[in-house]
Amino acid sequence: MTKEVFIKDVMVKPATIAKSAKITEALDKMLDEGIDPLIAVNNNSVVGTVSRKAIAEKLGSKQNSTIAPTAIHVASVVEEEFTSVYPDENVNILVPLLQQYKLIVVYDNDHRLIGQVSRGNLLKKYQPEGSLDAAIEKAVTIEAEERVVHLRRRMLDDNITRFIVSEHDKYTGIVTETDVAIAMRKFRESVEGNHQDHRIRNLLVKDIMSSPLLFVERTAKVSDVVALMLKKNISSMPVMDKGKLAGIVTRHSLVNAL
């Protein structure tokens, strides 16, 4: 990377949410603006981040089944999953940091929040050189008829954030923590508390997955894949090789390949 490029050249306006806000407000903002996570603030001070994954876990928890989503505050899902930098630092320091964190907070010299950098922000300016192979990760699959409660358990136990969905030996969709968060919110808002336990056990992966499956070929150029992911505002892209699933490319794996 060029030494003359600084963090201020890639950072964007910070996307914040008050820790006193409802998690439904946070989820709506993330979906509307295509952002994940948001910076949680209290009296203009950064207290952490709130992610779609954290909201999905909160809404999917049985102990919260009697609580309306609009009654749950951001403060209950805040995590300290971020680090901070200054605008005049060299852009090279971003790569190892974004390999660990989804979001980097940018402060000025008076420790005031002035910006943020995500993996997508960095990938707009820099992509891995060479073939797509360097950025391909193993893809995890799940059957369309599998129950969502089992999907959630696998996500939590194995720290898996996305699954490629298969149905009758074909790949028909993808299900991520975003799909789970959206589905759990709709479910909690539409089903009465005393019926939720029974109904949620009948919810299937095919009921909440994103379909049809969007994918790229293994021979695709890295720059084209990054451009498509940024245009569609998605964090991952399955990779096919002669009709077979070769793996998946994520913003994280692309940054790891830099």
Phi and psi in degrees as a GROMACS rama.xvg file:
@    title "Ramachandran Plot"
@    xaxis  label "Phi"
@    yaxis  label "Psi"
@TYPE xy
-75.1843  133.192  THR-2
-66.6325  -23.8968  LYS-3
-76.5194  -5.75731  GLU-4
-90.1977  132.495  VAL-5
-118.817  168.02  PHE-6
-59.5203  -34.807  ILE-7
-63.2286  -18.016  LYS-8
-81.9653  -16.271  ASP-9
-118.651  -14.1041  VAL-10
-72.0683  159.197  MET-11
-128.03  173.075  VAL-12
-60.3612  136.137  LYS-13
-67.5507  138.902  PRO-14
-102.758  110.628  ALA-15
-117.251  161.634  THR-16
-146.017  137.543  ILE-17
-69.458  141.371  ALA-18
-66.8919  -16.5359  LYS-19
-85.0746  -7.6181  SER-20
-71.6311  166.303  ALA-21
-81.5402  151.903  LYS-22
-67.9788  -23.2966  ILE-23
-67.4067  -35.6486  THR-24
-65.372  -41.8308  GLU-25
-64.04  -44.3606  ALA-26
-64.4531  -42.8518  LEU-27
-60.0761  -42.1868  ASP-28
-66.7327  -41.15  LYS-29
-63.0779  -41.3098  MET-30
-71.9696  -42.3641  LEU-31
-65.1006  -38.5112  ASP-32
-100.962  -0.874804  GLU-33
63.5669  42.6349  GLY-34
-122.444  142.588  ILE-35
-162.912  117.331  ASP-36
-91.9199  -178.351  PRO-37
-100.928  155.779  LEU-38
-87.3477  121.754  ILE-39
-87.75  130.587  ALA-40
-127.184  156.223  VAL-41
-139.623  113.554  ASN-42
54.6936  45.1919  ASN-43
69.7136  5.83919  ASN-44
-103.162  137.729  SER-45
-73.9509  127.2  VAL-46
-113.136  -9.71797  VAL-47
154.337  -156.352  GLY-48
-131.261  159.121  THR-49
-128.864  127.591  VAL-50
-115.759  163.573  SER-51
-62.8146  -37.1689  ARG-52
-61.1381  -45.1577  LYS-53
-64.3957  -38.3029  ALA-54
-67.9184  -40.6792  ILE-55
-60.1877  -43.1659  ALA-56
-65.0159  -39.8034  GLU-57
-66.3113  -46.8764  LYS-58
-72.3948  -24.9579  LEU-59
-86.8958  -7.61798  GLY-60
-73.8434  131.847  SER-61
-61.8269  -33.246  LYS-62
-68.1166  -15.1797  GLN-63
-103.617  9.76003  ASN-64
-64.0312  -25.113  SER-65
-94.5838  0.560972  THR-66
-102.473  127.955  ILE-67
-66.1151  140.201  ALA-68
-53.8963  -33.1228  PRO-69
-74.2322  -5.48699  THR-70
-101.502  0.0538621  ALA-71
-100.821  129.867  ILE-72
-95.1468  155.765  HIS-73
-56.5227  -35.2974  VAL-74
-54.7529  -28.3166  ALA-75
-78.5393  -10.2841  SER-76
-123.896  10.4326  VAL-77
-69.1125  134.811  VAL-78
-124.157  158.491  GLU-79
-100.47  51.7303  GLU-80
-94.7748  63.0309  GLU-81
-158.823  167.007  PHE-82
-138.216  175.364  THR-83
-130.628  154.294  SER-84
-142.634  177.651  VAL-85
-115.96  150.357  TYR-86
-62.0729  -26.9785  PRO-87
-92.1158  6.44977  ASP-88
-78.3863  154.134  GLU-89
-67.1599  142.447  ASN-90
-63.7103  -21.6034  VAL-91
-59.7013  -27.5774  ASN-92
-71.2706  -13.4504  ILE-93
-70.2608  -33.9249  LEU-94
-58.8811  -55.7447  VAL-95
-64.4425  -30.8635  PRO-96
-69.8371  -42.2092  LEU-97
-76.4126  -11.6152  LEU-98
-73.9699  -20.5504  GLN-99
-105.774  -36.5681  GLN-100
-117.269  147.769  TYR-101
-74.2282  -27.9273  LYS-102
-139.399  140.311  LEU-103
-120.248  127.689  ILE-104
-89.7303  137.644  VAL-105
-110.348  122.534  VAL-106
-109.156  154.404  TYR-107
-88.5372  -175.777  ASP-108
-66.7545  -16.2299  ASN-109
-97.9806  14.877  ASP-110
61.8164  34.3887  HIS-111
-98.2454  139.861  ARG-112
-68.8835  121.637  LEU-113
-126.628  -10.0991  ILE-114
-173.666  -178.511  GLY-115
-151.854  157.986  GLN-116
-133.941  128.315  VAL-117
-112.732  173.929  SER-118
-61.425  -36.5722  ARG-119
-63.9771  -39.3416  GLY-120
-60.8662  -41.636  ASN-121
-69.6821  -40.2383  LEU-122
-69.651  -17.8171  LEU-123
-65.427  -27.24  LYS-124
-107.542  -27.0395  LYS-125
-135.661  132.665  TYR-126
-128.308  155.629  GLN-127
-61.0205  146.186  PRO-128
-88.3853  158.085  GLU-129
89.8616  -158.652  GLY-130
-80.8946  169.378  SER-131
-69.1165  -19.6847  LEU-132
-54.141  -35.0959  ASP-133
-65.2235  -19.5515  ALA-134
-109.113  2.67076  ALA-135
-82.5227  128.754  ILE-136
-109.056  165.29  GLU-137
-67.6938  134.374  LYS-138
-94.6286  138.699  ALA-139
-103.899  133.285  VAL-140
-110.345  161.04  THR-141
-149.249  147.735  ILE-142
-76.1777  144.279  GLU-143
-62.0888  -29.3568  ALA-144
-86.5103  0.212037  GLU-145
-67.5687  148.912  GLU-146
-78.5983  144.971  ARG-147
-63.7751  -32.385  VAL-148
-62.8036  -34.4223  VAL-149
-74.1491  -37.1244  HIS-150
-58.5223  -48.0661  LEU-151
-61.5113  -40.043  ARG-152
-64.1296  -41.4068  ARG-153
-65.3327  -38.8658  ARG-154
-60.9179  -45.2583  MET-155
-72.635  -46.6034  LEU-156
-70.5778  -37.8677  ASP-157
-107.156  3.98614  ASP-158
54.3646  47.678  ASN-159
-101.812  129.504  ILE-160
-101.195  -13.0822  THR-161
-154.822  147.021  ARG-162
-130.611  141.106  PHE-163
-85.2215  130.946  ILE-164
-95.7499  128.332  VAL-165
-112.773  145.935  SER-166
-151.032  117.583  GLU-167
55.2696  47.2623  HIS-168
64.694  19.7325  ASP-169
-127.533  150.056  LYS-170
-91.6264  116.081  TYR-171
-111.978  -10.0443  THR-172
-176.352  -173.271  GLY-173
-138.871  145.323  ILE-174
-129.695  128.502  VAL-175
-126.231  177.188  THR-176
-62.6375  -25.5739  GLU-177
-65.2096  -45.738  THR-178
-61.2891  -39.7456  ASP-179
-65.8795  -44.3478  VAL-180
-60.9302  -45.3292  ALA-181
-64.0086  -45.0514  ILE-182
-65.1604  -42.7394  ALA-183
-66.2769  -36.7162  MET-184
-64.1886  -49.0263  ARG-185
-60.4435  -40.9501  LYS-186
-63.2499  -48.9835  PHE-187
-63.3821  -32.8814  ARG-188
-80.4952  -23.29  GLU-189
-106.405  -18.6178  SER-190
-111.163  131.221  VAL-191
-64.6682  147.225  GLU-192
-52.9099  -40.1739  GLY-193
-74.9655  -8.30579  ASN-194
-107.609  -6.4964  HIS-195
-65.9561  -43.3433  GLN-196
-58.736  -43.2586  ASP-197
-70.4846  -45.6241  HIS-198
-67.0268  -38.5432  ARG-199
-67.8776  -27.7603  ILE-200
-71.9442  -17.4741  ARG-201
-97.6895  -0.216981  ASN-202
-77.288  127.406  LEU-203
-106.404  158.587  LEU-204
-55.8262  -41.1524  VAL-205
-64.4171  -19.0321  LYS-206
-76.3857  -21.3109  ASP-207
-121.371  -8.62649  ILE-208
-68.6962  159.35  MET-209
-91.2636  126.326  SER-210
-146.309  150.974  SER-211
-73.0502  166.897  PRO-212
-76.5482  124.586  LEU-213
-94.5433  130.07  LEU-214
-144.529  169.358  PHE-215
-125.835  159.762  VAL-216
-83.5194  153.218  GLU-217
-62.4778  -24.5754  ARG-218
-83.8206  -1.53838  THR-219
-65.4126  150.472  ALA-220
-73.2699  142.419  LYS-221
-56.8066  -44.0197  VAL-222
-61.1492  -36.4733  SER-223
-69.9917  -38.6344  ASP-224
-66.4048  -44.9005  VAL-225
-61.8865  -44.5252  VAL-226
-60.516  -40.604  ALA-227
-67.5868  -42.19  LEU-228
-63.8465  -40.1941  MET-229
-70.4741  -38.1678  LEU-230
-65.6322  -43.5323  LYS-231
-82.277  -8.8038  LYS-232
56.9876  49.5014  ASN-233
-120.776  155.103  ILE-234
-98.8988  -4.16346  SER-235
-151.829  159.096  SER-236
-146.272  115.706  MET-237
-61.7073  148.285  PRO-238
-118.728  127.515  VAL-239
-109.124  147.599  MET-240
-135.682  102.919  ASP-241
55.2553  44.7176  LYS-242
85.9946  -5.27444  GLY-243
-109.976  148.652  LYS-244
-73.5305  114.746  LEU-245
-91.851  -19.1825  ALA-246
150.199  -156.416  GLY-247
-145.447  144.833  ILE-248
-110.229  132.051  VAL-249
-123.868  165.518  THR-250
-60.0625  -36.4643  ARG-251
-64.3081  -46.2755  HIS-252
-67.3133  -31.5273  SER-253
-68.1803  -41.5564  LEU-254
-66.3797  -38.2236  VAL-255
-61.5714  -28.1577  ASN-256
-86.3862  -4.32468  ALA-257
